[in-house]
Amino acid sequence: MNHCSRCECLPHQSDRFGMLYISPPMEKTASNIKGALNRASMEMTSVDGQTFAIPFGKENAQSLCTALQNGLNTMELQDTKSLFLAETERFGVEMLSKVIPLGQFLSIFDNKWLVTLLEERGLETWFQPIVHSNQPESIFAYECLMRGKRRNGDTVFPGELFGTARSSNLIFYLDRLCRQTAIKDASRHNIDAKLFINFNPTTIYDPVHCLQTTLETIKKYQIPFNQVVFEVVETDNIQDINHLLTIVSYYRKMGFSLALDDLGAGYSSLNLLHQIEPDYIKIDLELIRDVHKNRSKGVIVKNLLAIANSLGIQSIAEGVEQTEEWHWLKAHGADYIQGYLFAKPAAIPPLPKIPF
């Protein structure tokens, strides 16, 4: 197999005529499907008593999807298997890789705009500077933040972009394309500061294979490996620590640096601190907000900064919006600052404004 079906292949747009095969997990779910289709005046035929076939095409696609979404609960949508075959396709063993949860099939249909956006590489990087705490006019790095662009020019912000990708199981493809886009856009702007590039460990099966396209893109645009900092995000979703450590080890062997995002947002990020031993930590913005006047937050952040310092890890306070927060963080030893106080993310890498 030359390509990963999740991170390198997009699903076919389901606007062709064909047959949708569904296999519910239990009789009750089958009964719910029959009821939903009856109410929508649609029919399905039994293939073997456990699998059902429903004609699917432009004429009935929207009403069929709506009927199934309204007739089944979340667990039923997840546990019911589905396979769409166009009228020119025939079932074979090779079709097993196309079997997906029914809820995922319906989500892809509802969110065809995302498949189109990914096909057309409609992503762009917005950059936010990370500045030296004591000299905020001096840029240490830029974090690469992703935005999508619809065909009509509207911006798709990360919440919608990544939320839709998760529900449609396109997060693997999106995560890879985001890394490549960040590298390409940083090269286009001739950025010579460090580049913080987010990566979600749950989207990487095998680093040697799954990160190959990322490495090729870095080499193509001649970005020095020591300029790149890969930032581990969504640590609360990490189930397999050993798998994460394998990825981290691979990155380090290649000469990249590592950052741990949202430190203090949950137990998992703190627990990862001693296991990953990152080069940088980013303290969660919820702890930073009003840190100068909230005693509890002050105690927590002060200790996190002390821990980082004692372990030789450089600290970044993110989400700084008030001058008082910056002064408090500078006084308590934060190495770097990131936030709207200095610059908002922008497609053209912004220079920091100094709030003296």
VOPAGU-2260 file (C-alpha; in pm, 1 decimal, decimal comma):
REM VOPAGU-2260
SITE   aa  ch    i         X         Y         Z
SITE  MET   A    0       0,0       0,0       0,0
SITE  ASN   A    1     161,5     325,3    -118,7
SITE  HIS   A    2     -86,4     568,5      31,4
SITE  CYS   A    3    -248,4     600,0     371,3
SITE  SER   A    4    -625,6     592,5     320,1
SITE  ARG   A    5    -676,1     835,8     607,3
SITE  CYS   A    6    -408,6    1101,6     570,6
SITE  GLU   A    7    -348,3    1094,6     194,0
SITE  CYS   A    8    -683,5     998,6      38,6
SITE  LEU   A    9   -1008,0    1193,9      39,3
SITE  PRO   A   10   -1350,0    1027,0      17,2
SITE  HIS   A   11   -1540,5    1041,3    -308,9
SITE  GLN   A   12   -1809,0    1306,8    -317,0
SITE  SER   A   13   -2132,6    1109,8    -271,1
SITE  ASP   A   14   -2336,1    1285,3    -538,1
SITE  ARG   A   15   -2326,0     998,3    -787,2
SITE  PHE   A   16   -2604,3     747,6    -821,2
SITE  GLY   A   17   -2539,1     417,5    -652,1
SITE  MET   A   18   -2633,2     196,1    -362,9
SITE  LEU   A   19   -2584,7     264,3       6,1
SITE  TYR   A   20   -2538,7     -56,2     204,6
SITE  ILE   A   21   -2592,4     -37,8     579,1
SITE  SER   A   22   -2546,4    -298,5     848,6
SITE  PRO   A   23   -2704,3    -204,1    1184,9
SITE  PRO   A   24   -2560,6    -352,3    1507,5
SITE  MET   A   25   -2891,9    -487,1    1640,4
SITE  GLU   A   26   -3252,9    -551,7    1549,1
SITE  LYS   A   27   -3376,2    -242,1    1731,3
SITE  THR   A   28   -3151,7     -21,4    1519,4
SITE  ALA   A   29   -3273,7    -197,9    1203,6
SITE  SER   A   30   -3629,6    -130,4    1314,5
SITE  ASN   A   31   -3546,7     237,9    1373,2
SITE  ILE   A   32   -3396,9     263,1    1023,3
SITE  LYS   A   33   -3706,8     104,7     868,6
SITE  GLY   A   34   -3929,4     342,0    1061,0
SITE  ALA   A   35   -3725,9     645,7     956,4
SITE  LEU   A   36   -3738,3     546,1     589,9
SITE  ASN   A   37   -4110,1     466,6     604,4
SITE  ARG   A   38   -4182,5     811,6     741,8
SITE  ALA   A   39   -3979,4     957,2     454,6
SITE  SER   A   40   -4162,0     732,8     201,2
SITE  MET   A   41   -3840,9     549,9     108,8
SITE  GLU   A   42   -3768,3     183,4      72,0
SITE  MET   A   43   -3478,0     -45,1     144,2
SITE  THR   A   44   -3419,3    -406,5      54,2
SITE  SER   A   45   -3266,2    -678,7     266,8
SITE  VAL   A   46   -2944,7    -830,6     134,2
SITE  ASP   A   47   -2893,3   -1106,8     390,1
SITE  GLY   A   48   -3116,3   -1019,4     683,3
SITE  GLN   A   49   -2843,0    -812,2     850,1
SITE  THR   A   50   -2739,1    -585,0     564,9
SITE  PHE   A   51   -2973,2    -354,1     377,0
SITE  ALA   A   52   -2946,5    -172,2      45,3
SITE  ILE   A   53   -3089,6     172,9     -24,6
SITE  PRO   A   54   -3076,5     348,0    -365,2
SITE  PHE   A   55   -2876,9     669,2    -325,3
SITE  GLY   A   56   -2852,7     957,8    -569,7
SITE  LYS   A   57   -2897,9    1331,5    -614,6
SITE  GLU   A   58   -3276,0    1304,5    -608,4
SITE  ASN   A   59   -3308,2    1143,0    -266,4
SITE  ALA   A   60   -2968,4    1197,3    -100,0
SITE  GLN   A   61   -3061,3    1494,2     118,5
SITE  SER   A   62   -3394,5    1356,0     236,1
SITE  LEU   A   63   -3241,3    1012,2     299,9
SITE  CYS   A   64   -2958,4    1156,9     508,2
SITE  THR   A   65   -3198,9    1373,7     705,9
SITE  ALA   A   66   -3426,5    1076,3     773,5
SITE  LEU   A   67   -3139,1     861,3     901,4
SITE  GLN   A   68   -2994,5    1139,5    1116,0
SITE  ASN   A   69   -3333,2    1205,7    1275,3
SITE  GLY   A   70   -3420,5     838,5    1317,1
SITE  LEU   A   71   -3104,1     713,7    1490,1
SITE  ASN   A   72   -2921,6     823,5    1802,2
SITE  THR   A   73   -2550,4     902,4    1815,6
SITE  MET   A   74   -2444,7     552,4    1921,3
SITE  GLU   A   75   -2653,8     388,7    1650,7
SITE  LEU   A   76   -2504,2     616,7    1386,0
SITE  GLN   A   77   -2156,6     525,1    1510,5
SITE  ASP   A   78   -2217,1     149,6    1530,4
SITE  THR   A   79   -2407,2     106,9    1202,4
SITE  LYS   A   80   -2162,2      24,3     922,9
SITE  SER   A   81   -2206,8     173,1     577,8
SITE  LEU   A   82   -2064,6     128,1     229,1
SITE  PHE   A   83   -2150,3     338,4     -73,8
SITE  LEU   A   84   -2096,6     182,0    -416,6
SITE  ALA   A   85   -2148,6     384,5    -733,4
SITE  GLU   A   86   -2347,4     207,2   -1002,8
SITE  THR   A   87   -2024,1     133,3   -1192,6
SITE  GLU   A   88   -1859,7     -33,0    -890,8
SITE  ARG   A   89   -1888,6    -393,3    -782,3
SITE  PHE   A   90   -1830,4    -530,2    -437,9
SITE  GLY   A   91   -1495,5    -698,7    -374,7
SITE  VAL   A   92   -1245,7    -743,7     -95,5
SITE  GLU   A   93   -1085,5    -412,6    -192,6
SITE  MET   A   94   -1407,3    -238,1     -85,8
SITE  LEU   A   95   -1354,9    -329,6     279,8
SITE  SER   A   96   -1139,6     -19,0     327,1
SITE  LYS   A   97   -1440,3     195,3     226,2
SITE  VAL   A   98   -1665,8      62,4     503,5
SITE  ILE   A   99   -1721,5     346,0     752,2
SITE  PRO   A  100   -1966,6     428,0    1032,2
SITE  LEU   A  101   -2299,0     553,8     899,4
SITE  GLY   A  102   -2266,1     872,0    1105,6
SITE  GLN   A  103   -1935,0     945,7     933,0
SITE  PHE   A  104   -2087,2     890,3     588,1
SITE  LEU   A  105   -2371,4    1129,9     669,3
SITE  SER   A  106   -2129,1    1387,9     811,1
SITE  ILE   A  107   -1917,9    1376,9     494,5
SITE  PHE   A  108   -2232,0    1429,7     286,8
SITE  ASP   A  109   -2344,2    1721,8     505,2
SITE  ASN   A  110   -1998,8    1878,1     494,2
SITE  LYS   A  111   -1900,2    1834,2     132,7
SITE  TRP   A  112   -1761,3    2186,1     149,7
SITE  LEU   A  113   -1472,0    2054,7     360,1
SITE  VAL   A  114   -1384,7    1780,4     111,7
SITE  THR   A  115   -1388,9    2043,5    -163,7
SITE  LEU   A  116   -1174,5    2279,5      45,6
SITE  LEU   A  117    -916,6    2005,9     106,9
SITE  GLU   A  118    -918,8    1894,9    -256,1
SITE  GLU   A  119    -850,1    2252,8    -363,3
SITE  ARG   A  120    -597,1    2305,3     -81,5
SITE  GLY   A  121    -799,6    2597,4      45,3
SITE  LEU   A  122    -590,4    2651,9     356,6
SITE  GLU   A  123    -377,9    2946,7     456,3
SITE  THR   A  124    -149,4    3009,0     750,2
SITE  TRP   A  125    -198,9    3296,2     989,4
SITE  PHE   A  126     104,3    3384,3    1198,3
SITE  GLN   A  127     120,7    3509,0    1556,3
SITE  PRO   A  128     452,4    3626,8    1703,1
SITE  ILE   A  129     602,9    3487,6    2022,2
SITE  VAL   A  130     817,2    3760,6    2175,8
SITE  HIS   A  131    1088,6    3781,6    2438,0
SITE  SER   A  132     935,1    3864,9    2774,2
SITE  ASN   A  133    1198,6    4129,5    2855,7
SITE  GLN   A  134    1223,7    4261,5    2499,7
SITE  PRO   A  135     883,1    4224,3    2334,4
SITE  GLU   A  136     998,9    4416,6    2028,7
SITE  SER   A  137    1221,7    4116,2    1956,6
SITE  ILE   A  138    1045,1    3825,4    1783,4
SITE  PHE   A  139    1156,2    3483,2    1898,1
SITE  ALA   A  140     914,9    3275,1    1691,5
SITE  TYR   A  141     588,7    3264,2    1501,2
SITE  GLU   A  142     315,6    3013,7    1574,4
SITE  CYS   A  143     156,0    2886,0    1254,6
SITE  LEU   A  144    -223,4    2890,6    1289,7
SITE  MET   A  145    -451,3    2752,6    1023,0
SITE  ARG   A  146    -753,1    2905,9     850,6
SITE  GLY   A  147    -968,1    2772,3     569,8
SITE  LYS   A  148   -1104,2    2962,9     270,7
SITE  ARG   A  149   -1439,9    2880,0     115,3
SITE  ARG   A  150   -1494,6    2929,4    -256,0
SITE  ASN   A  151   -1684,4    3252,2    -183,9
SITE  GLY   A  152   -1384,7    3388,0       5,8
SITE  ASP   A  153   -1525,1    3343,8     358,8
SITE  THR   A  154   -1274,1    3246,0     627,4
SITE  VAL   A  155   -1326,7    2919,0     813,6
SITE  PHE   A  156   -1186,9    2943,8    1165,9
SITE  PRO   A  157   -1022,2    2651,9    1349,5
SITE  GLY   A  158   -1322,7    2554,1    1563,4
SITE  GLU   A  159   -1540,9    2482,9    1259,3
SITE  LEU   A  160   -1254,0    2352,6    1046,7
SITE  PHE   A  161   -1124,6    2094,5    1292,5
SITE  GLY   A  162   -1464,5    2013,8    1445,9
SITE  THR   A  163   -1606,2    1923,8    1104,5
SITE  ALA   A  164   -1291,9    1727,9    1015,9
SITE  ARG   A  165   -1326,9    1516,9    1330,1
SITE  SER   A  166   -1692,4    1431,8    1273,6
SITE  SER   A  167   -1619,0    1342,8     910,5
SITE  ASN   A  168   -1298,8    1150,6     998,0
SITE  LEU   A  169   -1096,5    1388,3     783,9
SITE  ILE   A  170    -875,3    1504,6    1071,0
SITE  PHE   A  171    -584,8    1286,4     951,6
SITE  TYR   A  172    -584,4    1446,8     608,1
SITE  LEU   A  173    -636,7    1796,9     749,2
SITE  ASP   A  174    -357,1    1767,0    1007,3
SITE  ARG   A  175    -106,4    1659,9     741,1
SITE  LEU   A  176    -212,5    1934,6     500,0
SITE  CYS   A  177    -189,7    2195,9     777,7
SITE  ARG   A  178     173,5    2104,5     847,5
SITE  GLN   A  179     262,7    2124,8     478,8
SITE  THR   A  180      76,9    2454,2     432,8
SITE  ALA   A  181     249,5    2611,0     734,3
SITE  ILE   A  182     592,2    2524,2     596,1
SITE  LYS   A  183     509,1    2649,4     246,1
SITE  ASP   A  184     361,2    2979,6     371,8
SITE  ALA   A  185     647,7    3042,3     615,1
SITE  SER   A  186     894,6    2998,5     330,2
SITE  ARG   A  187     693,1    3235,6     110,3
SITE  HIS   A  188     723,7    3506,7     377,5
SITE  ASN   A  189    1095,4    3437,4     432,4
SITE  ILE   A  190    1051,3    3392,2     807,1
SITE  ASP   A  191    1383,3    3331,6     978,8
SITE  ALA   A  192    1248,4    3310,0    1336,1
SITE  LYS   A  193    1151,0    2978,9    1494,4
SITE  LEU   A  194     834,5    2820,5    1355,8
SITE  PHE   A  195     590,1    2657,6    1596,7
SITE  ILE   A  196     384,3    2405,1    1399,9
SITE  ASN   A  197      99,4    2221,0    1570,3
SITE  PHE   A  198      61,6    1847,0    1539,3
SITE  ASN   A  199    -197,1    1613,0    1682,2
SITE  PRO   A  200     -29,4    1282,3    1782,5
SITE  THR   A  201    -355,1    1089,9    1740,3
SITE  THR   A  202    -339,7    1151,5    1363,8
SITE  ILE   A  203      -2,8     977,6    1321,5
SITE  TYR   A  204      15,6     598,7    1306,1
SITE  ASP   A  205     380,1     551,1    1215,3
SITE  PRO   A  206     611,6     854,5    1217,7
SITE  VAL   A  207     844,9     718,5     949,4
SITE  HIS   A  208     555,3     688,0     703,1
SITE  CYS   A  209     303,6     947,8     823,3
SITE  LEU   A  210     556,5    1229,5     858,8
SITE  GLN   A  211     735,7    1160,5     532,6
SITE  THR   A  212     538,6    1422,9     339,2
SITE  THR   A  213     609,0    1677,4     614,2
SITE  LEU   A  214     983,7    1611,4     593,8
SITE  GLU   A  215     977,6    1628,5     215,4
SITE  THR   A  216     801,6    1966,3     231,4
SITE  ILE   A  217    1055,6    2103,6     481,0
SITE  LYS   A  218    1340,1    1991,5     255,6
SITE  LYS   A  219    1167,1    2125,3     -55,6
SITE  TYR   A  220    1140,3    2475,4      90,9
SITE  GLN   A  221    1485,6    2453,8     251,2
SITE  ILE   A  222    1371,5    2523,7     604,2
SITE  PRO   A  223    1647,7    2433,9     853,4
SITE  PHE   A  224    1531,6    2151,9    1079,1
SITE  ASN   A  225    1649,0    2338,8    1389,5
SITE  GLN   A  226    1415,6    2626,9    1298,6
SITE  VAL   A  227    1107,2    2406,0    1338,5
SITE  VAL   A  228     935,2    2342,7    1672,2
SITE  PHE   A  229     658,6    2084,0    1664,2
SITE  GLU   A  230     391,8    2168,6    1918,5
SITE  VAL   A  231     199,9    1877,6    2074,0
SITE  VAL   A  232    -169,2    1971,8    2093,5
SITE  GLU   A  233    -485,2    1806,5    2228,6
SITE  THR   A  234    -295,2    1619,0    2497,1
SITE  ASP   A  235    -617,9    1520,0    2673,8
SITE  ASN   A  236    -702,4    1291,7    2380,5
SITE  ILE   A  237    -377,3    1095,2    2394,5
SITE  GLN   A  238    -444,7     736,2    2496,8
SITE  ASP   A  239    -116,5     567,7    2402,8
SITE  ILE   A  240     177,3     741,9    2568,6
SITE  ASN   A  241     431,9     499,8    2422,1
SITE  HIS   A  242     311,0     586,0    2073,2
SITE  LEU   A  243     355,1     957,6    2146,9
SITE  LEU   A  244     706,5     894,5    2279,7
SITE  THR   A  245     792,1     711,0    1956,4
SITE  ILE   A  246     684,3    1016,5    1756,3
SITE  VAL   A  247     876,8    1251,8    1986,7
SITE  SER   A  248    1189,6    1037,7    1957,9
SITE  TYR   A  249    1163,7    1043,4    1579,1
SITE  TYR   A  250    1129,2    1422,3    1570,3
SITE  ARG   A  251    1428,4    1466,0    1799,2
SITE  LYS   A  252    1647,0    1233,9    1592,3
SITE  MET   A  253    1568,5    1449,7    1289,1
SITE  GLY   A  254    1683,3    1763,2    1474,8
SITE  PHE   A  255    1348,4    1926,4    1550,4
SITE  SER   A  256    1249,5    2081,8    1884,8
SITE  LEU   A  257     933,4    1996,5    2080,3
SITE  ALA   A  258     680,9    2213,0    2263,1
SITE  LEU   A  259     401,4    2099,8    2495,0
SITE  ASP   A  260      84,8    2305,4    2451,8
SITE  ASP   A  261    -171,9    2410,7    2715,1
SITE  LEU   A  262      31,4    2312,5    3021,0
SITE  GLY   A  263    -194,2    2329,8    3322,5
SITE  ALA   A  264    -515,1    2273,1    3127,9
SITE  GLY   A  265    -547,1    1920,4    3265,8
SITE  TYR   A  266    -369,5    1641,2    3445,6
SITE  SER   A  267    -256,0    1477,9    3123,0
SITE  SER   A  268     -42,1    1772,0    3012,9
SITE  LEU   A  269     133,4    1786,0    3350,4
SITE  ASN   A  270     190,5    1411,7    3345,1
SITE  LEU   A  271     344,6    1437,7    2997,8
SITE  LEU   A  272     596,5    1696,9    3114,7
SITE  HIS   A  273     840,7    1446,4    3262,6
SITE  GLN   A  274     777,5    1187,6    2990,7
SITE  ILE   A  275     829,1    1407,6    2686,2
SITE  GLU   A  276    1084,3    1645,4    2841,2
SITE  PRO   A  277     995,5    1917,5    2588,3
SITE  ASP   A  278    1219,1    2205,1    2491,0
SITE  TYR   A  279     932,9    2449,2    2548,1
SITE  ILE   A  280     611,3    2458,7    2747,0
SITE  LYS   A  281     315,2    2683,1    2671,3
SITE  ILE   A  282     112,6    2772,8    2978,6
SITE  ASP   A  283    -261,6    2753,8    2918,7
SITE  LEU   A  284    -430,7    3086,8    2851,6
SITE  GLU   A  285    -702,9    3018,6    3110,8
SITE  LEU   A  286    -434,9    3029,5    3379,3
SITE  ILE   A  287    -281,5    3344,3    3230,0
SITE  ARG   A  288    -607,2    3539,7    3224,2
SITE  ASP   A  289    -600,0    3784,1    3522,6
SITE  VAL   A  290    -299,8    3603,8    3671,7
SITE  HIS   A  291    -187,2    3933,9    3823,8
SITE  LYS   A  292    -497,2    3961,7    4043,9
SITE  ASN   A  293    -608,1    3601,4    4097,6
SITE  ARG   A  294    -414,6    3449,8    4387,4
SITE  SER   A  295    -482,5    3085,8    4294,5
SITE  LYS   A  296    -375,4    3133,5    3934,8
SITE  GLY   A  297     -70,3    3324,5    4050,3
SITE  VAL   A  298      44,9    3039,7    4274,7
SITE  ILE   A  299      -7,6    2779,2    4001,1
SITE  VAL   A  300     164,6    2975,9    3724,4
SITE  LYS   A  301     454,0    3077,2    3950,0
SITE  ASN   A  302     516,7    2711,0    4030,9
SITE  LEU   A  303     486,4    2602,1    3667,9
SITE  LEU   A  304     746,2    2862,4    3572,1
SITE  ALA   A  305     972,1    2744,2    3854,4
SITE  ILE   A  306     937,8    2381,0    3742,8
SITE  ALA   A  307    1022,1    2471,2    3383,6
SITE  ASN   A  308    1323,1    2672,7    3492,4
SITE  SER   A  309    1456,3    2395,2    3715,8
SITE  LEU   A  310    1418,5    2141,2    3432,7
SITE  GLY   A  311    1588,3    2363,9    3178,5
SITE  ILE   A  312    1268,5    2407,3    2977,4
SITE  GLN   A  313    1186,3    2743,5    2823,0
SITE  SER   A  314     843,2    2883,0    2905,8
SITE  ILE   A  315     587,1    3060,4    2689,1
SITE  ALA   A  316     279,8    3229,7    2836,3
SITE  GLU   A  317       1,9    3232,9    2577,7
SITE  GLY   A  318    -314,9    3436,8    2557,8
SITE  VAL   A  319    -168,9    3751,7    2714,6
SITE  GLU   A  320    -409,3    4040,8    2661,2
SITE  GLN   A  321    -338,4    4283,4    2946,6
SITE  THR   A  322     -29,2    4486,6    3022,1
SITE  GLU   A  323     -56,8    4383,2    3387,9
SITE  GLU   A  324     -43,6    4015,3    3290,0
SITE  TRP   A  325     271,5    4075,9    3089,4
SITE  HIS   A  326     444,6    4264,4    3372,2
SITE  TRP   A  327     350,5    3991,6    3623,2
SITE  LEU   A  328     480,7    3714,1    3394,0
SITE  LYS   A  329     801,5    3902,8    3320,4
SITE  ALA   A  330     861,3    3953,7    3692,4
SITE  HIS   A  331     806,5    3583,5    3764,2
SITE  GLY   A  332    1045,3    3451,4    3502,3
SITE  ALA   A  333     841,5    3369,9    3189,2
SITE  ASP   A  334    1083,9    3346,9    2897,0
SITE  TYR   A  335     844,1    3435,7    2617,1
SITE  ILE   A  336     499,9    3591,2    2570,4
SITE  GLN   A  337     229,9    3534,7    2308,9
SITE  GLY   A  338    -104,5    3710,0    2285,0
SITE  TYR   A  339    -328,1    3982,7    2148,4
SITE  LEU   A  340    -150,5    4239,4    2365,6
SITE  PHE   A  341     139,1    4226,5    2119,0
SITE  ALA   A  342     -23,8    4104,2    1796,8
SITE  LYS   A  343    -323,7    3916,0    1666,4
SITE  PRO   A  344    -271,8    3634,8    1414,3
SITE  ALA   A  345    -257,8    3755,1    1055,0
SITE  ALA   A  346    -194,2    3611,2     710,4
SITE  ILE   A  347     104,9    3842,8     671,0
SITE  PRO   A  348     338,0    3783,0     969,3
SITE  PRO   A  349     271,9    4083,6    1196,3
SITE  LEU   A  350     525,8    4280,3    1390,7
SITE  PRO   A  351     455,5    4315,9    1764,1
SITE  LYS   A  352     326,8    4641,3    1903,2
SITE  ILE   A  353     484,4    4746,2    2230,4
SITE  PRO   A  354     229,2    4836,9    2500,7
SITE  PHE   A  355     444,9    5063,9    2715,0
